[in-house]
Amino acid sequence: MARKRLSTPLKERSAKAKETRPVGASQIDPRSEALQSLANARSAFGKGDLRVALDEVALAIASNPALTEAHQLRLKLGSRLDEADRLALARHLLTEPESYENVAWAADTFRRFKQLDDALAAWRKALVLRPNDLDALLGAAAISLKLRLYADASNCAAKAIGHDGTNAQALFIRAEALSKLKITDEAEAAIGRLSDIDPSAASRFVPFLVSSKKWETAARVVSRSEGDLEPELVSTIVHGLNRNIKTAHEQNELEREGRAWAALISLEKDNERAKAKLQKVTSALIKQGGNIMVAGDAAAGIALLETARNIDPVHPGLLRKLAIAYEKSDDIDKAASCWVLIGRLTRDPDAWFRVVRLVKKMPPQTSQLGTLHDAIEYVGEDEVLKSAGKSISRKLVRQARELVDAGQIEQAAPIAQGLRKWNFDPDALHAIEARIRRSLREKIRDDAGLHVDERSAAFAKILHDLEPANKRALKLLGRYQADKRNFSTAAEYYGRLAALQPDSEATWKRLARYAGHNADGREQVVKVADEVLARIPDHVIAMRFRDQARETLHHFGIQK
């Protein structure tokens, strides 16, 4: 159905909003007037009257520019407009006092209607407001790529990758931009990382890798791709790898030869000759590394062994050699990780007992309990392993107790969570959890007339993680999120609280208030009420709030 154009221009409607207040408005508290206008706007929106809803929202914003819900509703209304009015709203938003949400909405609107220059300008404005915002960086990078501003696209994508190294969109844009700029090595690196996350997206760059003679990365991408590539392309990669192998062998470059053999095996899984050759190259690298260490240069020897591991990461002999070398150089963490991998590959009990011996030399950490848990899975219920787990648990309990006594509960709580996950000593776990809970209950306050400060909210969150059904923690977290105007999150906490104390009408009222900002929130009220009614049939309060939520949902056109 075609969307109806609004006859009154947006700027006029916004200006008129300030002039159309009722008689006596000067005596009305602007904040109360803004809330009333917002309620009118929601009502009009529920009835599908966009014109009235936009007028009321404009009046609410004019009365109280800081009313976040009014700005949010205006953007929601804007998404229902036709192209011309939506673009007009986007341009109007850019003339108002700068707000990241408004600028980002305008940028997305310009992009949607292919106003790419305006979209890029808006995203750049958004980056001035929030220089490190991932959405703005990705938006600017994507538009720059479409406008063939490859250097800008690459730079924005690089910043996005700096904030989220696993973001496939950022890696794709950077790879595409660098390939267009013919910056081959950096493009290859981006494609390699992309293939780890999204192999199908990385496969788009196989022709570029082939034309750049990056055979190993091309083979890696092809081996991970689920799609069918041209047989001629794969054949070209195989020929390129064979040429690399021949050249590296003639020049006695073991590392380069090994990488090429490994890449060839990734394409030809049943190539026994290639596997034997890779084994031979790895053995030669191990021997070289050992000789270098015997000659007294331990760091260079370890570096060569690590290179060999990059080529053949699960070679047991290589891992054993590396583990021993790490032990001799007092790099206990790396030595333990090697022995863990050996234990998983070979199921050798000796490897796991070496892990235990190394773990005992480390400062106690909850991750060590996870390692010992793995050891028991592979070796079986062994008293030595269980004893080591108990010993580390007791050390961690002492550490947590000292932190609690010093008032550093934020640091003590993760230790208790780790002890619960890898429960080697139930008595010690029970003692420290009880102590942390007691301290938390003393620290948090439940004064209904006060705002919840950040520190109390942090303590409440820790208590909630330890004790999910703690009503005080849920209430404090709900109030804190409401104070921050994160109403959907506040509704989630009050929903859990209502399920725990269904007879509290005040809790249901807060749930309904915070959930009432959108249809999803009203659905949440229905869901909580249904849970309560499943346990307590004919619960009067739950039925009443469920029916109210359903009635509101009916106005949204949603049947529940």
Secondary structure, 3 states (H helix, E strand, C coil): CCCCCCCCCHHHHHHHHCCCCCCCHHHCCHHHHHHHHHHHHHHHHHCCCHHHHHHHHHHHHHHCCCCHHHHHHHHHHHCCCCHHHHHHHHHHHCCCCCCHHHHHHHHHHHHHCCCHHHHHHHHHHHHHHCCCCHHHHHHHHHHHHHCCCHHHHHHHHHHHHHHCCCCHHHHHHHHHHHHHCCCHHHHHHHHHHHHHHCHHHHHHHHHHHHHCCCHHHHHHHHHHCCCCCCHHHHHHHHHHHHHHHHHHHHCCCHHHHHHHHHHHHHHCCCCHHHHHHHHHHHHHHHHHHHHHHHCCCHHHHHHHHHHHHHHCCCCHHHHHHHHHHHHHCCCHHHHHHHHHHHHHHHCCHHHHHHHHHHHCCCCCCHHHHHHHHHHHHHHCCCHHHHHHHHHHHHHHHHHHHHHHHCCCHHHHHHHHHHHHHCCCCHHHHHHHHHHHHHHHHHHCCCCCCCCCCHHHHHHHHHHHHHCCCCHHHHHHHHHHHHHCCCHHHHHHHHHHHHHHCCCCHHHHHHHHHHHCCCHHHHHHHHHHHHHHHHHCCCCHHHHHHHHHHHHHHHHCCCCC
